[in-house]
Amino acid sequence: MMKTRLQRTGLLRAARVLSAPKCSATMCLMVLLAILTFPTKAWAQETIAKIGDTTYESLQTAFNEAPDGSTVMLLDNADLGENLIDITADEDERTLTFDLHGFSLTGTNEPLYVRSGINITIKGGTIGGPDAENPCGTAIRNEGGKVNLENLTISNCEYGIYNDCDWLDEETSIPGELTIGSGVN
């Protein structure tokens, strides 16, 4: 028996599926909607920062692992709550760039804490408290580091920048250095 063109192209099978009982079509539609509305964060880890091609789920981890001369790039707005990012140098000094990439870093404590041995340029975004009703104490605390600010907005803070020394002992300290470049508000 010769097959008709409809049978050869598979359209007949498609027509049979479409004419299946309504409960099957309803069931398929419900499964499809469940899949489409399921939160994607359950399947994928959220990344907040990257250094080169390596992504990080934690800004603190990114800064801990950032090699000398690297740029830590923020990939989305980040609210630290009461936490802070403690940027330290082990034994050797490190020069870093923190590119906020147009995003905001907020927290109710001190979002960034820079220690001696760090030379960091912070640029391209906003650092501060979540809003005027929940300001942070200090947006950037610098204790003995070298902080360079470029194209940065500091908002919703009681003090903005705290620039101090790192006291090594009762008599010896390393003064913090602060350079404010263009576009800083």
OpenMM code with the backbone's topology and positions (N, CA, C; nanometers):
from openmm import Vec3, app, unit

residues = "MET MET LYS THR ARG LEU GLN ARG THR GLY LEU LEU ARG ALA ALA ARG VAL LEU SER ALA PRO LYS CYS SER ALA THR MET CYS LEU MET VAL LEU LEU ALA ILE LEU THR PHE PRO THR LYS ALA TRP ALA GLN GLU THR ILE ALA LYS ILE GLY ASP THR THR TYR GLU SER LEU GLN THR ALA PHE ASN GLU ALA PRO ASP GLY SER THR VAL MET LEU LEU ASP ASN ALA ASP LEU GLY GLU ASN LEU ILE ASP ILE THR ALA ASP GLU ASP GLU ARG THR LEU THR PHE ASP LEU HIS GLY PHE SER LEU THR GLY THR ASN GLU PRO LEU TYR VAL ARG SER GLY ILE ASN ILE THR ILE LYS GLY GLY THR ILE GLY GLY PRO ASP ALA GLU ASN PRO CYS GLY THR ALA ILE ARG ASN GLU GLY GLY LYS VAL ASN LEU GLU ASN LEU THR ILE SER ASN CYS GLU TYR GLY ILE TYR ASN ASP CYS ASP TRP LEU ASP GLU GLU THR SER ILE PRO GLY GLU LEU THR ILE GLY SER GLY VAL ASN".split()
positions = [
    Vec3(0.0829, -0.1160, 0.0000),
    Vec3(0.0000, 0.0000, 0.0000),
    Vec3(0.0885, 0.1238, 0.0000),
    Vec3(0.0589, 0.2173, -0.0809),
    Vec3(0.1379, 0.3373, -0.0965),
    Vec3(0.0993, 0.4405, 0.0101),
    Vec3(0.2033, 0.4983, 0.0786),
    Vec3(0.1768, 0.5985, 0.1809),
    Vec3(0.1477, 0.7318, 0.1155),
    Vec3(0.0573, 0.8028, 0.1768),
    Vec3(0.0276, 0.9359, 0.1245),
    Vec3(0.1369, 1.0310, 0.1692),
    Vec3(0.1422, 1.1442, 0.1090),
    Vec3(0.2420, 1.2450, 0.1427),
    Vec3(0.2281, 1.2885, 0.2891),
    Vec3(0.1067, 1.2973, 0.3398),
    Vec3(0.0816, 1.3346, 0.4782),
    Vec3(0.1434, 1.2341, 0.5735),
    Vec3(0.1326, 1.1064, 0.5415),
    Vec3(0.1902, 1.0032, 0.6271),
    Vec3(0.3430, 1.0056, 0.6208),
    Vec3(0.4002, 1.0297, 0.5029),
    Vec3(0.5453, 1.0304, 0.4879),
    Vec3(0.6113, 1.1447, 0.5647),
    Vec3(0.5498, 1.2566, 0.5748),
    Vec3(0.6133, 1.3713, 0.6404),
    Vec3(0.5938, 1.3715, 0.7911),
    Vec3(0.5181, 1.2812, 0.8404),
    Vec3(0.4991, 1.2758, 0.9847),
    Vec3(0.3883, 1.3661, 1.0338),
    Vec3(0.3249, 1.4367, 0.9448),
    Vec3(0.2183, 1.5262, 0.9858),
    Vec3(0.0989, 1.4495, 1.0414),
    Vec3(0.0810, 1.3275, 0.9925),
    Vec3(-0.0298, 1.2480, 1.0423),
    Vec3(-0.0059, 1.2142, 1.1899),
    Vec3(0.1184, 1.1800, 1.2254),
    Vec3(0.1497, 1.1528, 1.3659),
    Vec3(0.1264, 1.2765, 1.4517),
    Vec3(0.1665, 1.3926, 1.4033),
    Vec3(0.1456, 1.5158, 1.4779),
    Vec3(-0.0028, 1.5435, 1.4949),
    Vec3(-0.0803, 1.5173, 1.3922),
    Vec3(-0.2248, 1.5388, 1.4005),
    Vec3(-0.2862, 1.4445, 1.5030),
    Vec3(-0.2365, 1.3192, 1.5100),
    Vec3(-0.2889, 1.2245, 1.6083),
    Vec3(-0.2575, 1.2707, 1.7516),
    Vec3(-0.1362, 1.3232, 1.7738),
    Vec3(-0.0984, 1.3707, 1.9068),
    Vec3(-0.1866, 1.4876, 1.9477),
    Vec3(-0.2095, 1.5796, 1.8540),
    Vec3(-0.2913, 1.6952, 1.8850),
    Vec3(-0.4369, 1.6588, 1.9101),
    Vec3(-0.4800, 1.5496, 1.8542),
    Vec3(-0.6187, 1.5104, 1.8750),
    Vec3(-0.6330, 1.4120, 1.9906),
    Vec3(-0.5259, 1.3907, 2.0701),
    Vec3(-0.5308, 1.3028, 2.1867),
    Vec3(-0.6286, 1.3608, 2.2884),
    Vec3(-0.6687, 1.2813, 2.3856),
    Vec3(-0.7647, 1.3311, 2.4853),
    Vec3(-0.7152, 1.4597, 2.5509),
    Vec3(-0.8106, 1.5450, 2.5880),
    Vec3(-0.7785, 1.6752, 2.6448),
    Vec3(-0.6970, 1.6645, 2.7731),
    Vec3(-0.7144, 1.5601, 2.8489),
    Vec3(-0.6398, 1.5492, 2.9746),
    Vec3(-0.4904, 1.5368, 2.9482),
    Vec3(-0.4512, 1.4728, 2.8411),
    Vec3(-0.3082, 1.4631, 2.8092),
    Vec3(-0.2519, 1.5989, 2.7704),
    Vec3(-0.3259, 1.6742, 2.6929),
    Vec3(-0.2809, 1.8076, 2.6530),
    Vec3(-0.2751, 1.8987, 2.7746),
    Vec3(-0.3737, 1.8874, 2.8618),
    Vec3(-0.3746, 1.9692, 2.9837),
    Vec3(-0.2569, 1.9319, 3.0724),
    Vec3(-0.2299, 1.8040, 3.0846),
    Vec3(-0.1178, 1.7572, 3.1663),
    Vec3(0.0146, 1.8091, 3.1093),
    Vec3(0.0320, 1.8028, 2.9796),
    Vec3(0.1548, 1.8526, 2.9153),
    Vec3(0.1708, 2.0019, 2.9382),
    Vec3(0.0613, 2.0754, 2.9272),
    Vec3(0.0655, 2.2189, 2.9473),
    Vec3(0.1035, 2.2519, 3.0918),
    Vec3(0.0502, 2.1774, 3.1881),
    Vec3(0.0822, 2.2009, 3.3282),
    Vec3(0.2297, 2.1719, 3.3573),
    Vec3(0.2829, 2.0652, 3.3009),
    Vec3(0.4239, 2.0325, 3.3203),
    Vec3(0.5116, 2.1409, 3.2585),
    Vec3(0.4773, 2.1864, 3.1396),
    Vec3(0.5534, 2.2910, 3.0732),
    Vec3(0.5520, 2.4198, 3.1550),
    Vec3(0.4368, 2.4595, 3.2056),
    Vec3(0.4282, 2.5808, 3.2878),
    Vec3(0.5078, 2.5666, 3.4170),
    Vec3(0.5056, 2.4496, 3.4776),
    Vec3(0.5828, 2.4269, 3.5997),
    Vec3(0.7315, 2.4411, 3.5729),
    Vec3(0.7773, 2.3891, 3.4613),
    Vec3(0.9189, 2.3997, 3.4256),
    Vec3(0.9578, 2.5441, 3.4000),
    Vec3(0.8724, 2.6163, 3.3284),
    Vec3(0.9044, 2.7544, 3.2927),
    Vec3(0.8997, 2.8488, 3.4119),
    Vec3(0.8179, 2.8205, 3.5119),
    Vec3(0.8072, 2.9104, 3.6259),
    Vec3(0.8954, 2.8689, 3.7429),
    Vec3(0.9640, 2.7574, 3.7348),
    Vec3(1.0523, 2.7135, 3.8434),
    Vec3(1.1699, 2.8098, 3.8521),
    Vec3(1.2051, 2.8554, 3.9709),
    Vec3(1.3152, 2.9517, 3.9830),
    Vec3(1.4458, 2.8963, 3.9262),
    Vec3(1.5093, 2.9747, 3.8416),
    Vec3(1.6343, 2.9293, 3.7795),
    Vec3(1.7486, 2.9261, 3.8796),
    Vec3(1.7398, 3.0002, 3.9907),
    Vec3(1.8474, 2.9995, 4.0891),
    Vec3(1.8617, 2.8631, 4.1547),
    Vec3(1.7581, 2.7805, 4.1459),
    Vec3(1.7684, 2.6467, 4.2036),
    Vec3(1.8635, 2.5606, 4.1211),
    Vec3(1.8803, 2.5936, 3.9950),
    Vec3(1.9664, 2.5143, 3.9073),
    Vec3(2.1056, 2.5740, 3.8918),
    Vec3(2.1170, 2.7052, 3.8979),
    Vec3(2.2457, 2.7694, 3.8716),
    Vec3(2.2929, 2.8468, 3.9942),
    Vec3(2.4207, 2.8401, 4.0221),
    Vec3(2.4780, 2.9177, 4.1311),
    Vec3(2.4880, 3.0631, 4.0858),
    Vec3(2.4622, 3.1545, 4.1765),
    Vec3(2.4681, 3.2961, 4.1455),
    Vec3(2.6122, 3.3449, 4.1578),
    Vec3(2.6611, 3.4110, 4.0561),
    Vec3(2.7960, 3.4672, 4.0629),
    Vec3(2.7844, 3.6168, 4.0840),
    Vec3(2.8728, 3.6708, 4.1653),
    Vec3(2.8674, 3.8122, 4.1999),
    Vec3(2.9899, 3.8875, 4.1490),
    Vec3(3.0990, 3.8161, 4.1227),
    Vec3(3.2216, 3.8834, 4.0812),
    Vec3(3.3008, 3.7934, 3.9875),
    Vec3(3.3933, 3.8568, 3.9156),
    Vec3(3.4843, 3.7777, 3.8328),
    Vec3(3.6204, 3.8447, 3.8282),
    Vec3(3.7205, 3.7601, 3.8092),
    Vec3(3.8577, 3.8039, 3.7838),
    Vec3(3.8976, 3.7324, 3.6560),
    Vec3(3.9159, 3.8077, 3.5480),
    Vec3(3.9412, 3.7441, 3.4189),
    Vec3(3.8217, 3.6595, 3.3801),
    Vec3(3.8439, 3.5311, 3.3528),
    Vec3(3.7352, 3.4397, 3.3169),
    Vec3(3.6826, 3.3595, 3.4355),
    Vec3(3.7408, 3.3781, 3.5535),
    Vec3(3.6997, 3.3027, 3.6712),
    Vec3(3.5918, 3.3799, 3.7461),
    Vec3(3.4798, 3.3130, 3.7739),
    Vec3(3.3698, 3.3770, 3.8452),
    Vec3(3.3672, 3.3316, 3.9908),
    Vec3(3.3083, 3.4149, 4.0746),
    Vec3(3.3034, 3.3904, 4.2185),
    Vec3(3.1626, 3.4143, 4.2713),
    Vec3(3.1234, 3.3342, 4.3689),
    Vec3(2.9940, 3.3498, 4.4344),
    Vec3(3.0046, 3.4420, 4.5549),
    Vec3(3.1268, 3.4793, 4.5939),
    Vec3(3.1503, 3.5641, 4.7102),
    Vec3(3.2547, 3.6692, 4.6753),
    Vec3(3.2243, 3.7954, 4.7088),
    Vec3(3.3228, 3.9011, 4.6876),
    Vec3(3.4456, 3.8804, 4.7763),
    Vec3(3.4238, 3.8344, 4.8983),
    Vec3(3.5375, 3.8111, 4.9886),
    Vec3(3.6318, 3.7070, 4.9293),
    Vec3(3.5768, 3.5995, 4.8746),
    Vec3(3.6594, 3.4958, 4.8122),
    Vec3(3.7349, 3.5525, 4.6917),
    Vec3(3.6673, 3.6339, 4.6123),
    Vec3(3.7334, 3.6946, 4.4960),
    Vec3(3.8533, 3.7789, 4.5404),
    Vec3(3.8352, 3.8617, 4.6432),
    Vec3(3.9469, 3.9445, 4.6898),
    Vec3(4.0558, 3.8610, 4.7559),
    Vec3(4.0185, 3.7564, 4.8261),
    Vec3(4.1192, 3.6694, 4.8873),
    Vec3(4.2064, 3.6022, 4.7826),
    Vec3(4.1473, 3.5653, 4.6698),
    Vec3(4.2196, 3.4917, 4.5655),
    Vec3(4.2753, 3.5804, 4.4550),
    Vec3(4.2496, 3.7109, 4.4604),
    Vec3(4.2942, 3.8022, 4.3545),
    Vec3(4.4458, 3.8155, 4.3546),
    Vec3(4.5104, 3.7790, 4.2441),
    Vec3(4.6556, 3.7964, 4.2373),
    Vec3(4.6923, 3.9437, 4.2169),
    Vec3(4.8147, 3.9758, 4.2470),
    Vec3(4.8652, 4.1107, 4.2279),
    Vec3(4.8415, 4.1557, 4.0841),
    Vec3(4.7918, 4.2776, 4.0679),
    Vec3(4.7698, 4.3345, 3.9350),
    Vec3(4.6350, 4.3010, 3.8736),
    Vec3(4.5509, 4.2297, 3.9447),
    Vec3(4.4232, 4.1861, 3.8849),
    Vec3(4.3106, 4.2856, 3.9120),
    Vec3(4.2019, 4.2665, 3.8370),
    Vec3(4.0804, 4.3464, 3.8522),
    Vec3(3.9680, 4.2559, 3.8975),
    Vec3(3.9062, 4.2919, 4.0090),
    Vec3(3.7862, 4.2235, 4.0566),
    Vec3(3.6690, 4.3043, 4.0030),
    Vec3(3.5834, 4.2395, 3.9214),
    Vec3(3.4701, 4.3091, 3.8615),
    Vec3(3.3400, 4.2619, 3.9253),
    Vec3(3.2602, 4.3573, 3.9701),
    Vec3(3.1289, 4.3283, 4.0260),
    Vec3(3.0332, 4.2986, 3.9107),
    Vec3(2.9520, 4.1940, 3.9239),
    Vec3(2.8626, 4.1519, 3.8154),
    Vec3(2.7167, 4.1860, 3.8400),
    Vec3(2.6855, 4.2359, 3.9582),
    Vec3(2.5478, 4.2703, 3.9921),
    Vec3(2.5497, 4.3543, 4.1191),
    Vec3(2.4382, 4.4182, 4.1505),
    Vec3(2.4287, 4.4891, 4.2775),
    Vec3(2.4479, 4.3896, 4.3908),
    Vec3(2.5167, 4.4320, 4.4957),
    Vec3(2.5433, 4.3426, 4.6086),
    Vec3(2.5134, 4.4142, 4.7392),
    Vec3(2.4341, 4.3513, 4.8240),
    Vec3(2.4060, 4.4025, 4.9573),
    Vec3(2.4714, 4.3092, 5.0578),
    Vec3(2.5675, 4.3594, 5.1329),
    Vec3(2.6427, 4.2788, 5.2278),
    Vec3(2.5745, 4.2661, 5.3635),
    Vec3(2.4674, 4.3415, 5.3854),
    Vec3(2.4044, 4.3414, 5.5166),
    Vec3(2.5026, 4.3959, 5.6186),
    Vec3(2.5245, 4.3232, 5.7277),
    Vec3(2.6193, 4.3669, 5.8306),
    Vec3(2.7622, 4.3197, 5.8041),
    Vec3(2.7823, 4.2430, 5.6986),
    Vec3(2.9164, 4.1929, 5.6652),
    Vec3(2.9991, 4.3016, 5.5984),
    Vec3(3.1275, 4.2761, 5.5862),
    Vec3(3.2162, 4.3666, 5.5134),
    Vec3(3.3137, 4.2848, 5.4314),
    Vec3(3.3772, 4.3492, 5.3367),
    Vec3(3.4815, 4.2846, 5.2570),
    Vec3(3.6146, 4.3335, 5.3125),
    Vec3(3.6925, 4.2430, 5.3677),
    Vec3(3.8205, 4.2733, 5.4303),
    Vec3(3.9304, 4.2453, 5.3273),
    Vec3(3.9884, 4.3519, 5.2747),
    Vec3(4.0892, 4.3378, 5.1688),
    Vec3(4.2267, 4.3479, 5.2331),
    Vec3(4.2958, 4.2358, 5.2379),
    Vec3(4.4244, 4.2284, 5.3065),
    Vec3(4.5337, 4.1774, 5.2132),
    Vec3(4.6563, 4.2004, 5.2558),
    Vec3(4.7727, 4.1446, 5.1863),
    Vec3(4.8408, 4.0513, 5.2844),
    Vec3(4.8769, 3.9333, 5.2396),
    Vec3(4.9427, 3.8389, 5.3292),
    Vec3(5.0794, 3.8926, 5.3699),
    Vec3(5.1788, 3.8652, 5.2907),
    Vec3(5.3127, 3.9151, 5.3213),
    Vec3(5.3588, 4.0169, 5.2189),
    Vec3(5.3200, 3.9958, 5.0947),
    Vec3(5.3597, 4.0863, 4.9877),
    Vec3(5.2487, 4.1879, 4.9625),
    Vec3(5.2887, 4.3052, 4.9169),
    Vec3(5.1894, 4.4045, 4.8798),
    Vec3(5.1175, 4.3591, 4.7541),
    Vec3(4.9927, 4.3996, 4.7420),
    Vec3(4.9147, 4.3687, 4.6222),
    Vec3(4.8527, 4.4962, 4.5678),
    Vec3(4.8541, 4.5081, 4.4361),
    Vec3(4.7869, 4.6175, 4.3671),
    Vec3(4.6657, 4.5571, 4.2984),
    Vec3(4.5481, 4.6115, 4.3286),
    Vec3(4.4227, 4.5588, 4.2745),
    Vec3(4.3365, 4.6714, 4.2209),
    Vec3(4.2439, 4.6353, 4.1362),
    Vec3(4.1395, 4.7268, 4.0916),
    Vec3(4.0060, 4.6611, 4.1246),
    Vec3(3.9155, 4.7390, 4.1810),
    Vec3(3.7796, 4.6929, 4.2058),
    Vec3(3.6888, 4.7746, 4.1159),
    Vec3(3.6420, 4.7132, 4.0080),
    Vec3(3.5543, 4.7783, 3.9107),
    Vec3(3.4101, 4.7408, 3.9433),
    Vec3(3.3347, 4.8376, 3.9920),
    Vec3(3.1952, 4.8107, 4.0262),
    Vec3(3.1080, 4.7962, 3.9013),
    Vec3(3.1609, 4.8299, 3.7882),
    Vec3(3.0952, 4.8057, 3.6584),
    Vec3(2.9535, 4.8645, 3.6529),
    Vec3(2.9363, 4.9805, 3.7191),
    Vec3(2.8069, 5.0486, 3.7176),
    Vec3(2.7094, 4.9986, 3.8232),
    Vec3(2.7489, 4.9023, 3.9035),
    Vec3(2.6599, 4.8456, 4.0054),
    Vec3(2.6852, 4.9114, 4.1410),
    Vec3(2.6049, 4.8716, 4.2401),
    Vec3(2.6143, 4.9247, 4.3761),
    Vec3(2.6569, 4.8169, 4.4736),
    Vec3(2.7420, 4.8565, 4.5673),
    Vec3(2.7818, 4.7710, 4.6786),
    Vec3(2.7303, 4.8397, 4.8043),
    Vec3(2.6380, 4.7749, 4.8738),
    Vec3(2.5796, 4.8357, 4.9929),
    Vec3(2.5988, 4.7461, 5.1137),
    Vec3(2.5894, 4.8079, 5.2298),
    Vec3(2.5984, 4.7356, 5.3555),
    Vec3(2.5663, 4.8296, 5.4699),
    Vec3(2.5292, 4.7746, 5.5837),
    Vec3(2.4959, 4.8589, 5.6979),
    Vec3(2.6157, 4.8800, 5.7900),
    Vec3(2.7252, 4.8120, 5.7650),
    Vec3(2.8456, 4.8264, 5.8451),
    Vec3(2.9451, 4.9111, 5.7663),
    Vec3(3.0571, 4.8563, 5.7307),
    Vec3(3.1571, 4.9197, 5.6441),
    Vec3(3.1762, 4.8263, 5.5257),
    Vec3(3.1144, 4.8557, 5.4117),
    Vec3(3.1238, 4.7613, 5.3000),
    Vec3(3.2676, 4.7222, 5.2629),
    Vec3(3.3595, 4.8181, 5.2592),
    Vec3(3.4994, 4.7869, 5.2231),
    Vec3(3.5943, 4.8259, 5.3351),
    Vec3(3.6816, 4.7332, 5.3703),
    Vec3(3.7826, 4.7556, 5.4738),
    Vec3(3.9175, 4.7239, 5.4094),
    Vec3(3.9993, 4.8262, 5.3844),
    Vec3(4.1283, 4.8111, 5.3170),
    Vec3(4.2392, 4.8145, 5.4221),
    Vec3(4.3295, 4.7170, 5.4155),
    Vec3(4.4382, 4.7059, 5.5138),
    Vec3(4.5720, 4.7446, 5.4501),
    Vec3(4.6732, 4.7602, 5.5351),
    Vec3(4.8056, 4.7947, 5.4848),
    Vec3(4.8558, 4.6843, 5.3919),
    Vec3(4.9359, 4.7246, 5.2952),
    Vec3(4.9876, 4.6307, 5.1960),
    Vec3(4.9009, 4.6228, 5.0717),
    Vec3(4.7874, 4.6916, 5.0728),
    Vec3(4.6966, 4.6919, 4.9577),
    Vec3(4.7016, 4.8281, 4.8905),
    Vec3(4.7199, 4.8279, 4.7603),
    Vec3(4.7079, 4.9470, 4.6767),
    Vec3(4.5906, 4.9181, 4.5846),
    Vec3(4.4770, 4.9848, 4.6071),
    Vec3(4.3562, 4.9511, 4.5333),
    Vec3(4.2933, 5.0738, 4.4689),
    Vec3(4.2496, 5.0559, 4.3452),
    Vec3(4.1695, 5.1559, 4.2768),
    Vec3(4.0259, 5.1057, 4.2771),
    Vec3(3.9361, 5.1875, 4.3264),
    Vec3(3.7937, 5.1530, 4.3324),
    Vec3(3.7232, 5.2482, 4.2376),
    Vec3(3.6476, 5.1910, 4.1423),
    Vec3(3.5898, 5.2781, 4.0388),
    Vec3(3.4577, 5.2259, 3.9842),
    Vec3(3.3855, 5.3191, 3.9230),
    Vec3(3.2743, 5.2851, 3.8355),
    Vec3(3.1451, 5.2375, 3.8981),
    Vec3(3.1025, 5.2935, 4.0105),
    Vec3(2.9760, 5.2509, 4.0686),
    Vec3(2.9437, 5.3289, 4.1936),
    Vec3(2.8669, 5.2665, 4.2824),
    Vec3(2.8223, 5.3304, 4.4056),
    Vec3(2.8532, 5.2397, 4.5242),
    Vec3(2.9037, 5.2997, 4.6319),
    Vec3(2.9273, 5.2275, 4.7568),
    Vec3(2.8587, 5.3051, 4.8681),
    Vec3(2.7900, 5.2329, 4.9563),
    Vec3(2.7273, 5.3013, 5.0681),
    Vec3(2.6258, 5.2155, 5.1390),
    Vec3(2.5353, 5.2835, 5.2090),
    Vec3(2.4279, 5.2155, 5.2796),
    Vec3(2.3138, 5.1833, 5.1854),
    Vec3(2.2235, 5.0940, 5.2285),
    Vec3(2.1122, 5.0548, 5.1421),
    Vec3(2.0219, 5.1723, 5.1031),
    Vec3(1.9952, 5.2623, 5.1984),
    Vec3(1.9139, 5.3794, 5.1699),
    Vec3(1.9354, 5.4817, 5.2811),
    Vec3(1.8740, 5.5986, 5.2679),
    Vec3(1.8948, 5.7064, 5.3641),
    Vec3(1.8456, 5.6686, 5.5036),
    Vec3(1.7487, 5.5806, 5.5134),
    Vec3(1.6964, 5.5390, 5.6445),
    Vec3(1.7834, 5.4315, 5.7093),
    Vec3(1.8675, 5.3648, 5.6298),
    Vec3(1.9577, 5.2607, 5.6793),
    Vec3(2.1000, 5.2893, 5.6319),
    Vec3(2.1588, 5.3996, 5.6755),
    Vec3(2.2923, 5.4333, 5.6253),
    Vec3(2.3994, 5.3423, 5.6855),
    Vec3(2.5086, 5.3308, 5.6130),
    Vec3(2.6225, 5.2593, 5.6696),
    Vec3(2.7044, 5.3593, 5.7502),
    Vec3(2.7877, 5.3102, 5.8392),
    Vec3(2.8739, 5.3996, 5.9163),
    Vec3(2.9777, 5.4647, 5.8269),
    Vec3(3.0560, 5.3821, 5.7595),
    Vec3(3.1623, 5.4279, 5.6708),
    Vec3(3.1584, 5.3428, 5.5446),
    Vec3(3.1622, 5.4035, 5.4279),
    Vec3(3.1604, 5.3269, 5.3036),
    Vec3(3.2924, 5.2541, 5.2821),
    Vec3(3.4025, 5.3238, 5.3040),
    Vec3(3.5355, 5.2658, 5.2842),
    Vec3(3.6202, 5.2996, 5.4067),
    Vec3(3.6720, 5.1974, 5.4706),
    Vec3(3.7639, 5.2183, 5.5834),
    Vec3(3.9030, 5.1786, 5.5365),
    Vec3(3.9957, 5.2708, 5.5444),
    Vec3(4.1324, 5.2470, 5.4987),
    Vec3(4.2265, 5.2552, 5.6179),
    Vec3(4.2874, 5.1434, 5.6513),
    Vec3(4.3848, 5.1410, 5.7598),
    Vec3(4.5211, 5.1023, 5.7037),
    Vec3(4.5929, 5.2014, 5.6567),
    Vec3(4.7295, 5.1796, 5.6107),
    Vec3(4.7436, 5.1413, 5.4647),
    Vec3(4.6335, 5.1301, 5.3926),
    Vec3(4.6411, 5.0966, 5.2506),
    Vec3(4.6536, 5.2215, 5.1649),
    Vec3(4.6581, 5.2002, 5.0350),
    Vec3(4.6593, 5.3105, 4.9391),
    Vec3(4.5327, 5.2967, 4.8558),
    Vec3(4.4421, 5.3909, 4.8716),
    Vec3(4.3116, 5.3846, 4.8064),
    Vec3(4.3008, 5.4968, 4.7043),
    Vec3(4.2682, 5.4590, 4.5810),
    Vec3(4.2475, 5.5542, 4.4718),
    Vec3(4.1022, 5.5415, 4.4278),
    Vec3(4.0303, 5.6523, 4.4245),
    Vec3(3.8892, 5.6505, 4.3855),
    Vec3(3.8717, 5.7204, 4.2513),
    Vec3(3.7961, 5.6580, 4.1608),
    Vec3(3.7679, 5.7151, 4.0290),
    Vec3(3.6229, 5.6868, 3.9924),
    Vec3(3.5529, 5.7881, 3.9419),
    Vec3(3.4153, 5.7717, 3.8944),
    Vec3(3.3327, 5.6879, 3.9910),
    Vec3(3.3251, 5.7334, 4.1146),
    Vec3(3.2607, 5.6587, 4.2209),
    Vec3(3.1658, 5.7501, 4.2965),
    Vec3(3.0506, 5.6954, 4.3339),
    Vec3(2.9561, 5.7681, 4.4179),
    Vec3(2.9508, 5.7003, 4.5537),
    Vec3(2.9640, 5.7788, 4.6567),
    Vec3(2.9509, 5.7284, 4.7932),
    Vec3(2.8229, 5.7891, 4.8485),
    Vec3(2.7297, 5.7033, 4.8890),
    Vec3(2.5999, 5.7552, 4.9327),
    Vec3(2.5487, 5.6813, 5.0554),
    Vec3(2.4558, 5.7490, 5.1237),
    Vec3(2.3867, 5.6912, 5.2394),
    Vec3(2.4838, 5.6412, 5.3460),
    Vec3(2.5812, 5.7256, 5.3799),
    Vec3(2.6791, 5.6914, 5.4836),
    Vec3(2.6883, 5.8050, 5.5837),
    Vec3(2.7203, 5.7699, 5.7057),
    Vec3(2.7399, 5.8725, 5.8067),
    Vec3(2.8734, 5.9439, 5.7873),
    Vec3(2.9774, 5.8691, 5.7467),
    Vec3(3.1099, 5.9288, 5.7372),
    Vec3(3.1757, 5.9179, 5.6006),
    Vec3(3.1296, 5.8387, 5.5107),
    Vec3(3.1893, 5.8271, 5.3778),
    Vec3(3.3160, 5.7458, 5.3788),
    Vec3(3.4320, 5.8133, 5.3979),
    Vec3(3.5609, 5.7446, 5.3961),
    Vec3(3.6331, 5.7697, 5.5280),
    Vec3(3.6826, 5.6634, 5.5873),
    Vec3(3.7618, 5.6734, 5.7097),
    Vec3(3.9038, 5.6356, 5.6723),
    Vec3(3.9938, 5.7335, 5.6759),
    Vec3(4.1330, 5.7116, 5.6363),
    Vec3(4.2199, 5.7201, 5.7612),
    Vec3(4.2829, 5.6090, 5.7977),
    Vec3(4.3583, 5.6018, 5.9226),
    Vec3(4.4888, 5.5270, 5.8984),
    Vec3(4.5647, 5.5071, 6.0049),
    Vec3(4.6883, 5.4301, 5.9957),
    Vec3(4.6660, 5.2895, 6.0486),
    Vec3(4.7564, 5.2042, 6.0084),
    Vec3(4.7602, 5.0684, 6.0609),
    Vec3(4.8692, 5.0682, 6.1684),
    Vec3(4.8298, 5.0538, 6.2931),
    Vec3(4.9253, 5.0549, 6.4032),
    Vec3(4.9885, 4.9183, 6.4174),
    Vec3(5.1182, 4.9108, 6.3887),
    Vec3(5.1914, 4.7856, 6.4003),
    Vec3(5.2241, 4.7546, 6.5463),
    Vec3(5.2516, 4.8580, 6.6213),
    Vec3(5.2702, 4.8478, 6.7661),
    Vec3(5.2401, 4.9855, 6.8231),
    Vec3(5.2727, 5.0112, 6.9462),
    Vec3(5.2381, 5.1381, 7.0103),
    Vec3(5.3079, 5.2593, 6.9495),
    Vec3(5.4207, 5.2367, 6.8817),
    Vec3(5.4976, 5.3487, 6.8295),
    Vec3(5.5075, 5.3520, 6.6779),
    Vec3(5.4776, 5.2433, 6.6127),
    Vec3(5.4971, 5.2345, 6.4683),
    Vec3(5.3631, 5.2198, 6.3968),
    Vec3(5.3431, 5.3015, 6.2959),
    Vec3(5.2190, 5.2918, 6.2191),
    Vec3(5.2476, 5.3120, 6.0704),
    Vec3(5.1573, 5.2627, 5.9899),
    Vec3(5.1634, 5.2835, 5.8453),
    Vec3(5.0441, 5.3700, 5.8099),
    Vec3(5.0699, 5.4937, 5.7627),
    Vec3(4.9569, 5.5822, 5.7332),
    Vec3(4.8792, 5.5365, 5.6084),
    Vec3(4.7505, 5.5571, 5.6124),
    Vec3(4.6687, 5.5292, 5.4956),
    Vec3(4.6811, 5.6439, 5.3974),
    Vec3(4.6776, 5.6104, 5.2679),
    Vec3(4.6845, 5.7120, 5.1640),
    Vec3(4.5544, 5.7106, 5.0853),
    Vec3(4.5033, 5.8274, 5.0536),
    Vec3(4.3774, 5.8393, 4.9803),
    Vec3(4.3944, 5.9363, 4.8656),
    Vec3(4.3607, 5.8917, 4.7457),
    Vec3(4.3629, 5.9776, 4.6278),
    Vec3(4.2223, 5.9797, 4.5694),
    Vec3(4.1673, 6.0986, 4.5558),
    Vec3(4.0334, 6.1117, 4.4991),
    Vec3(4.0492, 6.1683, 4.3584),
    Vec3(4.0149, 6.0863, 4.2593),
    Vec3(4.0274, 6.1245, 4.1192),
    Vec3(3.9011, 6.1920, 4.0686),
    Vec3(3.8876, 6.1957, 3.9384),
    Vec3(3.7730, 6.2633, 3.8785),
    Vec3(3.6456, 6.1791, 3.8908),
    Vec3(3.5337, 6.2483, 3.8939),
    Vec3(3.4040, 6.1826, 3.8935),
    Vec3(3.3649, 6.1198, 4.0258),
    Vec3(3.4247, 6.1641, 4.1364),
    Vec3(3.3897, 6.1086, 4.2676),
    Vec3(3.2907, 6.2012, 4.3350),
    Vec3(3.1784, 6.1452, 4.3775),
    Vec3(3.0717, 6.2228, 4.4445),
    Vec3(3.0487, 6.1677, 4.5829),
] * unit.nanometer
topology = app.Topology()
chain = topology.addChain("A")
for resn in residues:
    res = topology.addResidue(resn, chain)
    for name in ("N", "CA", "C"):
        topology.addAtom(name, app.Element.getBySymbol(name[0]), res)
